[in-house]
Amino acid sequence: MKRIAKRYIWIAFALAGFTLAVVLVVVPALQWRAGIEATYENERHEQVRLIGQIRELEIRRARLSQDEGQIPLWEAARIGEANARIQQALGRIGDESGLSFQSVIPSNPGDVPLVTSVGFRVEIEGTFDRIVSLLGRLESHSPPLLIERATLRRLSRPGERSSQPLLMVQLDLHAPVDLLAVSE
């Protein structure tokens, strides 16, 4: 009977040792492997994303070299026509940003070398996030709208509560114009 009990005790110790080995060696090894596979998968997705960005940049570079680096200009037969087109574009940009300009006043065009340009002083009031959206749209607009100077003031109105600060923005804009591009 003691032999059978000793045998069961040895079997129990062997099973406990095997279980301990599995828990201490095999489980961490499997977790390590799963972590490596997840990292590999993440890196593979990142590689695919970067390859896509490289292709986009190559396409943009090809387009730029086709244009020979020329910047698109506002085209008009006369300065008055250019002013009207630019004011329409500013209105669209404001609408897309959820804002409306309080004033759009033609101003001194400033120094834009080698081209004729028109200038505007614009004032707009809105929340911070909408102003940021507007500035992004102005920056990426084609033909270009160049911001010469920007003045931002935070407004505080009694009784008005908003999660975003309210700003008054004054921008001096310049737009390069090609008056010869359109024949009369």
matplotlib code that plots the C-alpha trace (Angstrom):
import matplotlib.pyplot as plt

x = [0.0, 2.8, 4.3, 1.2, 0.9, 4.6, 3.9, 0.9, 3.0, 5.7, 3.1, 1.6, 5.0, 5.7, 2.4, 3.0, 6.5, 5.2, 2.4, 4.9, 7.2, 4.2, 3.2, 6.7, 8.1, 5.6, 2.9, 5.4, 6.9, 3.5, 2.7, 6.1, 5.4, 1.9, 3.5, 6.1, 3.4, 1.3, 4.3, 5.1, 1.5, 1.6, 4.9, 3.5, 0.5, 2.8, 5.0, 1.9, 0.9, 4.3, 4.5, 1.2, 2.5, 5.6, 3.5, 1.4, 4.5, 6.0, 2.7, 2.8, 6.5, 5.7, 2.8, 5.1, 7.8, 5.2, 4.2, 7.9, 7.4, 4.9, 2.5, -1.1, -2.2, -5.6, -6.6, -8.5, -8.6, -8.8, -8.0, -11.7, -12.5, -9.7, -11.1, -14.6, -13.3, -11.2, -14.0, -16.3, -13.6, -13.3, -17.0, -16.9, -14.0, -15.9, -19.0, -17.0, -15.5, -18.9, -18.0, -18.9, -16.6, -17.6, -15.7, -13.6, -11.9, -9.5, -6.1, -2.5, -1.3, 2.1, 5.3, 4.8, 7.8, 7.5, 3.6, 0.7, -1.2, -4.3, -4.7, -7.5, -8.0, -10.6, -12.2, -13.9, -15.2, -15.7, -14.7, -11.2, -11.9, -13.6, -10.9, -8.3, -10.4, -10.6, -6.8, -6.2, -8.4, -6.7, -3.3, -4.1, -6.2, -5.2, -4.7, -2.9, -4.2, -1.1, -1.5, 0.8, -0.3, -2.7, -4.0, -6.0, -7.9, -9.8, -13.3, -15.2, -18.9, -20.8, -23.3, -21.9, -20.6, -18.7, -16.3, -14.2, -12.7, -14.3, -11.8, -11.8, -9.3, -8.0, -6.0, -4.0, -4.3, -2.5, -3.3, -1.0, -2.9, -2.1, -3.8, -2.6, -3.9, -7.4, -7.6, -10.3]
y = [0.0, 2.3, 1.6, 2.5, 5.7, 6.6, 5.9, 8.3, 10.9, 10.7, 10.9, 14.0, 15.6, 14.8, 16.3, 19.4, 19.8, 19.5, 22.0, 24.4, 24.0, 24.8, 27.8, 29.2, 28.4, 27.6, 30.2, 33.1, 31.8, 31.7, 35.3, 36.5, 34.9, 36.5, 39.9, 39.5, 38.6, 41.6, 43.9, 42.3, 42.9, 46.6, 47.2, 45.6, 47.9, 50.9, 49.8, 49.6, 53.1, 54.5, 53.0, 54.6, 58.0, 57.6, 56.9, 60.0, 62.1, 60.8, 61.7, 65.2, 65.6, 64.5, 67.1, 69.8, 69.0, 69.1, 72.6, 73.5, 74.9, 77.6, 78.8, 79.1, 82.7, 84.4, 85.1, 88.2, 90.7, 93.7, 94.3, 94.8, 91.4, 89.9, 91.6, 90.2, 86.6, 86.7, 88.1, 85.3, 82.7, 84.3, 84.0, 80.3, 79.7, 81.4, 79.4, 76.1, 77.0, 78.0, 81.7, 84.9, 87.8, 90.9, 93.1, 92.6, 95.8, 96.2, 97.4, 98.0, 94.9, 95.0, 93.5, 90.3, 90.2, 89.7, 89.7, 92.0, 91.4, 92.6, 93.0, 92.8, 93.4, 91.1, 90.8, 87.8, 86.7, 83.1, 80.3, 79.0, 75.8, 77.5, 80.1, 77.3, 75.7, 79.0, 79.5, 76.0, 76.6, 79.9, 78.3, 75.4, 77.4, 77.4, 80.0, 81.2, 83.6, 84.9, 86.0, 89.0, 89.8, 88.4, 90.0, 87.8, 89.1, 87.0, 88.3, 88.1, 88.7, 88.8, 85.9, 84.0, 80.5, 78.4, 75.5, 77.2, 80.8, 83.4, 85.3, 88.5, 88.0, 90.7, 89.4, 91.3, 89.1, 89.3, 87.4, 87.2, 88.0, 87.3, 90.1, 88.8, 85.2, 86.2, 87.9, 90.6]
z = [0.0, 0.8, -2.6, -4.3, -2.2, -3.0, -6.7, -6.6, -4.8, -7.4, -10.2, -8.5, -8.2, -11.8, -12.9, -10.7, -12.1, -15.7, -14.9, -13.4, -16.4, -18.7, -16.7, -16.3, -19.7, -22.3, -21.5, -21.5, -24.7, -26.4, -25.1, -26.4, -29.8, -29.9, -29.1, -31.9, -34.4, -33.4, -33.7, -37.1, -38.3, -37.1, -38.8, -42.0, -42.0, -41.3, -44.3, -46.6, -45.4, -46.0, -49.5, -50.3, -49.1, -51.2, -54.3, -53.6, -53.2, -56.4, -58.2, -56.7, -57.7, -61.2, -61.4, -60.1, -62.6, -65.4, -64.2, -64.1, -60.6, -61.7, -59.1, -60.4, -60.3, -60.2, -63.8, -64.9, -67.6, -65.2, -61.5, -60.8, -62.1, -60.1, -56.9, -57.6, -58.1, -55.0, -52.9, -54.2, -53.2, -49.8, -49.3, -50.3, -47.9, -45.1, -45.8, -45.8, -42.4, -41.0, -40.8, -42.6, -43.0, -41.2, -43.7, -46.9, -47.9, -50.8, -49.6, -50.6, -52.4, -50.7, -52.2, -54.2, -56.5, -60.3, -60.4, -60.1, -56.9, -55.1, -51.4, -48.9, -45.3, -43.9, -40.5, -39.1, -35.8, -34.7, -32.4, -32.3, -34.1, -37.0, -37.3, -37.5, -40.2, -42.1, -41.9, -43.1, -46.1, -46.9, -46.7, -49.0, -51.5, -55.2, -56.7, -53.6, -51.0, -49.1, -45.5, -45.0, -41.5, -38.9, -35.7, -33.3, -30.3, -27.8, -27.2, -24.0, -24.0, -20.7, -20.4, -23.4, -22.6, -25.1, -25.0, -27.6, -27.1, -29.3, -31.5, -33.6, -36.5, -38.9, -41.9, -44.6, -47.6, -51.0, -54.2, -57.2, -60.4, -64.0, -66.0, -69.3, -68.9, -70.2, -73.5, -73.9]

ax = plt.figure().add_subplot(projection="3d")
ax.plot(x, y, z, "-o")
ax.set_aspect("equal")
plt.show()
